[in-house]
Amino acid sequence: MTHSRDVDLEPVPRGRVGAWLATFDPGYFAAVMATGIVSIGARMLGLRALSDVLLGCAGLAFVVLAAAYIARAVRFPRRFMQSLVDPSIAVAYFTLVAGTNVLGAALVPFGLWIPSLLLGLAAFAVWLVLTYGLFSSIVLAAHRPQLRDINGLWLVWVVGTQSVAAHAAVLSPVVPWPSGRQTLAATAVLFWGVGIILYLVLVVIILLRLLTIETTPAEMTPAYWILMGAAAISVHAAAGILSAGSSTRMPLLTGMHPFVVGLSVVLWSFGSWLIPILLLFEVWRYAVRRYSWRYEPKLWDIVFPLGMYTVASYGLGRAVEFGFMAQLAAVWMWISVASWCLVVALMMLAFVTSLRRTGVRHSG
């Protein structure tokens, strides 16, 4: 998308690192989301060695990418501010919220509830700034996106919101203070409700866009997989609320139990229904329209929904005693691991190819 104020932005440096920072994808934290959730799924299914390796990769990605976000804001402030002002780009920053919460939730089984809580508080602060800043940018500052600009990436807003709910639900049983447990349980329920409404609103707009506006292969990005990923994380957060309700006797959790179960099954069914449609999108993009198959950061937007579908199926299956969901999760786990390995391989290949091209230019 071309912006009228591109001429006011800092020029892209020639150096590899500088150029990467200048053109940095605001949604790159999806790599942390994807790696972290596949790690959580592996631990749920008893694959602890694999889970530990993936968690280490998620932690490393968190440090590197957090440093990159900060460095870009300092080195290229005009480019950074432009990405925050444009709503169609700014929504990608919700990957910061989701990635931080996923990493925090992955620390809980190790007894590291204090670092997990600190990560959750940081993610909550970013969520507040992004949510109300995005509303202000659209409604008050009149930076209104066109219908064509609203794609699957907008559902990262839902993912970020539900990640707050899911993280709070995981933390609630392990926090040693009764008031803290109740606060976290209530936070999980309230954010889950906000996330559900956001999902219903945005999914209608996105499906309307797909049904009424012609979509090009370039526009049919992997971000559309977040249609399924947002439903899956809503189910995952609900499963966490149901689990917290069994250990934290709160009237709010007890009263909402039937509603949470029923809506979770509906959302899981809808997310499952979307999977064949999303696969058809990929066939149309790459096989029919011959779009080039290469690494792009948005490929992590496919890995995360696959991993989250695994976790959501296993969690909901245990919560409502649907055995087939747990069996499905055991199979789907390896699909998410394979997709993670494929994206990492494509990323490494792209990096090596970039090094070779740089070497050829220098030798020439």
GITA-V753740 format. One record per residue. N is the residue number from 1. RES is the residue in three letters. SS is DSSP state (h for helix, s for strand, l for the rest). Layout:
BEGIN
((N RES SS) (N RES SS))
END
This chain:
BEGIN
((1 MET l) (2 THR l) (3 HIS l) (4 SER l) (5 ARG l) (6 ASP h) (7 VAL h) (8 ASP h) (9 LEU l) (10 GLU l) (11 PRO l) (12 VAL l) (13 PRO l) (14 ARG l) (15 GLY l) (16 ARG h) (17 VAL h) (18 GLY h) (19 ALA h) (20 TRP h) (21 LEU h) (22 ALA h) (23 THR l) (24 PHE l) (25 ASP l) (26 PRO l) (27 GLY l) (28 TYR l) (29 PHE l) (30 ALA h) (31 ALA h) (32 VAL h) (33 MET h) (34 ALA h) (35 THR h) (36 GLY h) (37 ILE h) (38 VAL h) (39 SER h) (40 ILE h) (41 GLY h) (42 ALA h) (43 ARG h) (44 MET h) (45 LEU l) (46 GLY l) (47 LEU l) (48 ARG h) (49 ALA h) (50 LEU h) (51 SER h) (52 ASP h) (53 VAL h) (54 LEU h) (55 LEU h) (56 GLY h) (57 CYS h) (58 ALA h) (59 GLY h) (60 LEU h) (61 ALA h) (62 PHE h) (63 VAL h) (64 VAL h) (65 LEU h) (66 ALA h) (67 ALA h) (68 ALA h) (69 TYR h) (70 ILE h) (71 ALA h) (72 ARG h) (73 ALA h) (74 VAL h) (75 ARG h) (76 PHE l) (77 PRO h) (78 ARG h) (79 ARG h) (80 PHE h) (81 MET h) (82 GLN h) (83 SER h) (84 LEU h) (85 VAL h) (86 ASP l) (87 PRO h) (88 SER h) (89 ILE h) (90 ALA h) (91 VAL h) (92 ALA h) (93 TYR h) (94 PHE h) (95 THR h) (96 LEU h) (97 VAL h) (98 ALA h) (99 GLY h) (100 THR h) (101 ASN h) (102 VAL h) (103 LEU h) (104 GLY h) (105 ALA h) (106 ALA h) (107 LEU h) (108 VAL h) (109 PRO h) (110 PHE h) (111 GLY l) (112 LEU l) (113 TRP h) (114 ILE h) (115 PRO h) (116 SER h) (117 LEU h) (118 LEU h) (119 LEU h) (120 GLY h) (121 LEU h) (122 ALA h) (123 ALA h) (124 PHE h) (125 ALA h) (126 VAL h) (127 TRP h) (128 LEU h) (129 VAL h) (130 LEU h) (131 THR h) (132 TYR h) (133 GLY h) (134 LEU h) (135 PHE h) (136 SER h) (137 SER h) (138 ILE h) (139 VAL h) (140 LEU h) (141 ALA l) (142 ALA l) (143 HIS l) (144 ARG l) (145 PRO l) (146 GLN l) (147 LEU h) (148 ARG h) (149 ASP h) (150 ILE l) (151 ASN l) (152 GLY h) (153 LEU h) (154 TRP h) (155 LEU h) (156 VAL h) (157 TRP h) (158 VAL h) (159 VAL h) (160 GLY h) (161 THR h) (162 GLN h) (163 SER h) (164 VAL h) (165 ALA h) (166 ALA h) (167 HIS h) (168 ALA h) (169 ALA h) (170 VAL h) (171 LEU h) (172 SER h) (173 PRO l) (174 VAL l) (175 VAL l) (176 PRO l) (177 TRP l) (178 PRO h) (179 SER h) (180 GLY h) (181 ARG h) (182 GLN h) (183 THR h) (184 LEU h) (185 ALA h) (186 ALA h) (187 THR h) (188 ALA h) (189 VAL h) (190 LEU h) (191 PHE h) (192 TRP h) (193 GLY h) (194 VAL h) (195 GLY h) (196 ILE h) (197 ILE h) (198 LEU h) (199 TYR h) (200 LEU h) (201 VAL h) (202 LEU h) (203 VAL h) (204 VAL h) (205 ILE h) (206 ILE h) (207 LEU h) (208 LEU h) (209 ARG h) (210 LEU h) (211 LEU h) (212 THR h) (213 ILE l) (214 GLU l) (215 THR l) (216 THR l) (217 PRO l) (218 ALA l) (219 GLU l) (220 MET l) (221 THR l) (222 PRO h) (223 ALA h) (224 TYR h) (225 TRP h) (226 ILE h) (227 LEU h) (228 MET h) (229 GLY h) (230 ALA h) (231 ALA h) (232 ALA h) (233 ILE h) (234 SER h) (235 VAL h) (236 HIS h) (237 ALA h) (238 ALA h) (239 ALA h) (240 GLY h) (241 ILE h) (242 LEU h) (243 SER h) (244 ALA h) (245 GLY h) (246 SER h) (247 SER h) (248 THR l) (249 ARG l) (250 MET l) (251 PRO h) (252 LEU h) (253 LEU h) (254 THR h) (255 GLY h) (256 MET h) (257 HIS h) (258 PRO h) (259 PHE h) (260 VAL h) (261 VAL h) (262 GLY h) (263 LEU h) (264 SER h) (265 VAL h) (266 VAL h) (267 LEU h) (268 TRP h) (269 SER h) (270 PHE h) (271 GLY h) (272 SER h) (273 TRP h) (274 LEU h) (275 ILE h) (276 PRO h) (277 ILE h) (278 LEU h) (279 LEU h) (280 LEU h) (281 PHE h) (282 GLU h) (283 VAL h) (284 TRP h) (285 ARG h) (286 TYR h) (287 ALA h) (288 VAL h) (289 ARG l) (290 ARG l) (291 TYR l) (292 SER l) (293 TRP l) (294 ARG l) (295 TYR l) (296 GLU l) (297 PRO h) (298 LYS h) (299 LEU h) (300 TRP h) (301 ASP h) (302 ILE h) (303 VAL h) (304 PHE h) (305 PRO h) (306 LEU h) (307 GLY h) (308 MET h) (309 TYR h) (310 THR h) (311 VAL h) (312 ALA h) (313 SER h) (314 TYR h) (315 GLY h) (316 LEU h) (317 GLY h) (318 ARG h) (319 ALA h) (320 VAL h) (321 GLU l) (322 PHE l) (323 GLY h) (324 PHE h) (325 MET h) (326 ALA h) (327 GLN h) (328 LEU h) (329 ALA h) (330 ALA h) (331 VAL h) (332 TRP h) (333 MET h) (334 TRP h) (335 ILE h) (336 SER h) (337 VAL h) (338 ALA h) (339 SER h) (340 TRP h) (341 CYS h) (342 LEU h) (343 VAL h) (344 VAL h) (345 ALA h) (346 LEU h) (347 MET h) (348 MET h) (349 LEU h) (350 ALA h) (351 PHE h) (352 VAL h) (353 THR h) (354 SER h) (355 LEU h) (356 ARG h) (357 ARG h) (358 THR h) (359 GLY h) (360 VAL h) (361 ARG h) (362 HIS h) (363 SER h) (364 GLY l))
END
